[in-house]
Amino acid sequence: MNKKILAFGASNSSTSINRQLAKYASSLFKNADVELLDLNDYEMPIYSMDRETNDGFPQLAHTFYNKIGAADFILISFAEHNGAYATAFKNIFDWMSRINGKTFQEKPMLLLATSPGARGGSSVLEIASDRFPRQAGIVKGSFSLPSFNANFDTEKGIISNQELDVKLKKIINSIEL
């Protein structure tokens, strides 16, 4: 029976390079069914305690949380905004963490990041790699793709830099679903 991978780019850009990387990386897993989410389908009011107290939790927060619960493996590729999570992801994360502090429900995960810059979103990747285990995420690996435009072929949807592609494939091959 195939394992279910939940994958998404942690950005709400319609042309998200992180969604492209998540799609490619998730396609490399064998014997897996992939559900690729678009964060635009989970737009909610900005989290505040007042909203939570007055209105409760948005249904979309429960839906996203339940998708994590139904998956066997989580793959996230982070956009980096000012050295941290993109607001669209942070808001979903904040709502879900109020539903349950064990947001990632003991799920194994692969964390990725990319950006047009030479650091490839490594700051946000470090933040997530440190934070998610405290939210019941089991981080099995991480990978940063620097200089997205020079190292990813958007027409083919693959990493074009052979050395970086081999590095990602080694990480994925080391993960047992």
C-alpha positions in Angstrom: 0.0 0.0 0.0 1.3 3.4 -1.0 2.2 5.9 1.7 0.5 9.3 1.6 2.7 12.4 1.3 1.3 15.8 2.0 3.5 18.4 0.2 3.3 22.2 -0.1 5.3 25.3 -0.7 4.9 27.5 2.4 4.0 30.5 0.3 0.9 32.0 -1.2 2.5 33.2 -4.4 0.7 32.0 -7.5 4.2 31.3 -9.0 5.8 30.0 -5.9 9.3 28.6 -6.5 8.9 26.7 -3.2 5.8 25.0 -4.5 7.7 24.0 -7.6 10.5 22.5 -5.4 8.0 20.7 -3.2 6.3 19.2 -6.3 9.6 18.0 -7.7 11.0 16.6 -4.4 7.7 14.8 -3.6 7.8 13.2 -7.0 11.1 11.5 -6.1 9.5 9.3 -3.4 8.7 5.7 -4.6 5.5 4.0 -3.7 3.8 7.2 -2.5 0.6 9.1 -3.3 1.2 12.8 -3.2 -1.3 15.5 -2.3 0.2 18.9 -3.3 -1.5 21.7 -1.4 -1.8 25.4 -2.4 -1.8 27.7 0.6 -4.2 30.0 -1.3 -6.9 27.5 -0.6 -6.4 28.0 3.2 -6.6 31.8 3.5 -8.0 32.7 6.9 -8.2 35.8 9.1 -4.9 36.7 10.8 -4.7 34.9 14.1 -5.5 36.8 17.2 -6.6 35.6 20.7 -9.6 37.9 20.3 -10.7 36.2 17.1 -10.2 32.8 18.7 -12.2 33.8 21.8 -15.0 35.5 19.8 -15.3 33.4 16.7 -13.5 30.1 17.5 -11.3 28.4 15.0 -11.8 28.8 11.2 -12.9 25.6 9.5 -9.9 25.9 7.2 -7.5 25.6 10.2 -9.2 22.3 11.1 -9.1 21.1 7.5 -5.4 21.8 7.2 -4.7 20.2 10.6 -6.7 17.1 9.6 -4.8 16.8 6.4 -1.6 16.6 8.4 -3.2 14.0 10.6 -4.2 11.9 7.6 -0.8 11.9 5.9 2.0 9.5 6.5 4.7 12.0 5.6 4.9 15.8 5.4 7.1 17.7 2.9 7.4 21.5 3.2 9.4 23.9 1.1 9.7 27.3 2.8 9.7 30.7 1.2 11.8 33.1 3.2 10.4 36.5 4.0 12.8 38.8 5.9 14.6 35.7 7.3 11.5 33.9 8.5 8.3 32.2 7.4 6.1 33.8 4.8 3.0 35.3 6.5 0.6 33.0 4.7 2.2 29.9 6.3 2.8 31.5 9.7 -0.9 32.3 10.0 -1.9 28.7 9.2 0.7 27.5 11.6 -0.5 29.8 14.3 -4.1 28.7 14.0 -3.2 25.0 13.9 -0.9 25.3 16.9 -3.9 26.6 18.9 -6.0 23.6 17.9 -3.2 21.3 19.2 0.3 22.3 20.3 1.5 19.0 18.8 0.7 20.6 15.4 2.6 18.0 13.3 1.2 15.0 15.1 4.4 12.9 15.3 4.6 12.9 11.5 8.0 12.4 9.8 8.9 15.3 7.6 11.4 16.7 5.0 12.0 20.4 5.2 13.2 22.3 2.1 13.7 25.9 1.2 14.7 27.8 -1.9 15.1 31.4 -3.0 16.6 33.4 -5.8 19.5 34.2 -3.5 22.7 32.3 -2.7 21.6 31.2 0.8 18.5 29.5 -0.6 16.2 30.3 2.3 18.6 28.7 4.8 17.6 31.1 7.6 13.9 30.0 7.5 15.0 26.4 7.1 17.1 26.7 10.3 14.1 28.2 12.2 11.7 25.4 11.0 14.3 22.6 11.7 14.6 23.9 15.3 10.9 24.7 15.9 9.0 21.8 14.4 10.4 19.0 16.7 8.9 21.0 19.6 5.5 20.8 17.7 5.7 17.0 17.3 7.3 17.0 13.9 9.9 14.3 13.2 12.4 16.0 10.9 14.1 13.3 8.8 16.1 15.7 6.6 16.5 19.2 5.2 17.7 20.6 2.0 18.3 24.2 0.7 18.4 25.0 -3.0 20.4 28.2 -3.5 20.0 30.5 -6.5 16.7 28.9 -7.7 16.8 30.6 -11.1 20.3 29.2 -11.9 19.7 25.7 -10.4 16.1 24.8 -11.3 14.6 24.2 -14.8 11.1 25.6 -14.5 10.0 24.2 -17.9 11.0 20.6 -16.9 10.2 21.0 -13.2 13.5 19.6 -12.1 16.8 20.7 -10.4 19.2 21.4 -13.2 22.3 21.5 -11.1 23.4 17.8 -11.0 25.4 18.1 -7.8 22.5 19.6 -5.9 20.0 17.1 -7.5 22.1 14.2 -6.3 22.3 15.7 -2.8 18.5 16.0 -2.6 18.0 12.5 -4.0 20.4 11.0 -1.4 18.4 12.7 1.4 15.2 11.3 0.0 16.6 7.8 -0.5 17.7 7.8 3.1 14.1 8.4 4.3 12.0 5.2 4.7 8.3 5.8 4.3 
